[in-house]
Amino acid sequence: MAFESLSDKLQNVFKKLRDKGTLTEQDLKEAMRQVRMALLEADVNYKVVKDFCKRVTDKAIGSQVLTSLTPGQQVIKIVDEEMTDLMGSDNDSSLIYGSTVPTVFMMVG
C-alpha cells in the first residue's frame, strides 16, 4: 500500500513536470517539495530524503537539457538516476544472493 501511494504521488509530480514546456527554478522547487513530502509520507528517513532532494536539485539546476528531452523529462531522468543509485543498481554487489532460486530478502522499516 505504501509503495502504491508513493508511486501515485510521484507520478502526479512527474505529470505536472511533463506538461510544462519550460521549467523555472520555482517549478523545480515545488516539484522537489512534493517529492520530499511523498518520500517522508512513505516513511523514508528524513536525512535520506534531504540528501536525495539536494542531489536532484543540484543536478537539475546545473545540467544542460539534452536536445531530445524537455526540461521536465530531464528532471524526471535525474530523479530516476538518483532513485536507482539510492536503491542500488543491478550491479550492486552488497546483496548476497542465495545459491538456490528464489532468494528471499527481508525489508524492515
C-alpha angles and dihedrals in degrees: 000000000000092000092050091050092047091047092050093049093048091047090054091051092048092047090057091049093048092053093059121087093202130019126219124203087253090056089052092048091051092048092049090048089055092046089049092051092047092051093046091049087053088058096251111160113268094232091050091050093047093050092044093051092046092052092048093047093047092050094044095049094045099042129098112230111247113240093240094052135066117229090257092052089049091056091047089051091051092049090049092051092048093047090051090049092047096048095039130257130248088268094055106128096188092090117081113216122207122243092242129057128276105040111203122215124189116217114199123188 
